[in-house]
Amino acid sequence: MSDLSLREMVELTRDALMAREEVTDMHTGPRSNELWFHHRDGREIRVAIQVFEKHP
């Protein structure tokens, strides 16, 4: 698997969740690594992505 940037990880997560019909809309949270989704049943789904460096 190739190394992905934080932005790429956020975009992939957003695209995957928005492709599901259960999620109605999305907006960014207060931090650049946060995505907040609204589920059609009224729940809010909050995703925060962190990228950690590999240590040998």
HUVENKA-V969950 format. One record per residue. N is the residue number from 1. RES is the residue in one small letter. SS is DSSP state (hx for helix, st for strand, lp for the rest). NEAR is the number of other C-alpha atoms within 10 Angstrom. Layout:
n = (N | N)
res = (RES | RES)
ss = (SS | SS)
near = (NEAR | NEAR)
This chain:
n = (1 | 2 | 3 | 4 | 5 | 6 | 7 | 8 | 9 | 10 | 11 | 12 | 13 | 14 | 15 | 16 | 17 | 18 | 19 | 20 | 21 | 22 | 23 | 24 | 25 | 26 | 27 | 28 | 29 | 30 | 31 | 32 | 33 | 34 | 35 | 36 | 37 | 38 | 39 | 40 | 41 | 42 | 43 | 44 | 45 | 46 | 47 | 48 | 49 | 50 | 51 | 52 | 53 | 54 | 55 | 56)
res = (m | s | d | l | s | l | r | e | m | v | e | l | t | r | d | a | l | m | a | r | e | e | v | t | d | m | h | t | g | p | r | s | n | e | l | w | f | h | h | r | d | g | r | e | i | r | v | a | i | q | v | f | e | k | h | p)
ss = (lp | lp | lp | lp | lp | hx | hx | hx | hx | hx | hx | hx | hx | hx | hx | hx | hx | hx | lp | lp | lp | lp | st | st | st | st | st | st | lp | lp | lp | lp | lp | st | st | st | st | st | st | lp | lp | lp | lp | st | st | st | st | st | lp | lp | lp | lp | lp | lp | lp | lp)
near = (3 | 4 | 8 | 11 | 10 | 15 | 12 | 11 | 16 | 21 | 13 | 13 | 16 | 18 | 11 | 10 | 16 | 16 | 11 | 10 | 10 | 13 | 18 | 15 | 14 | 17 | 12 | 16 | 14 | 9 | 8 | 12 | 17 | 16 | 20 | 17 | 22 | 17 | 16 | 12 | 9 | 9 | 10 | 14 | 13 | 14 | 16 | 14 | 14 | 11 | 11 | 7 | 6 | 5 | 4 | 3)
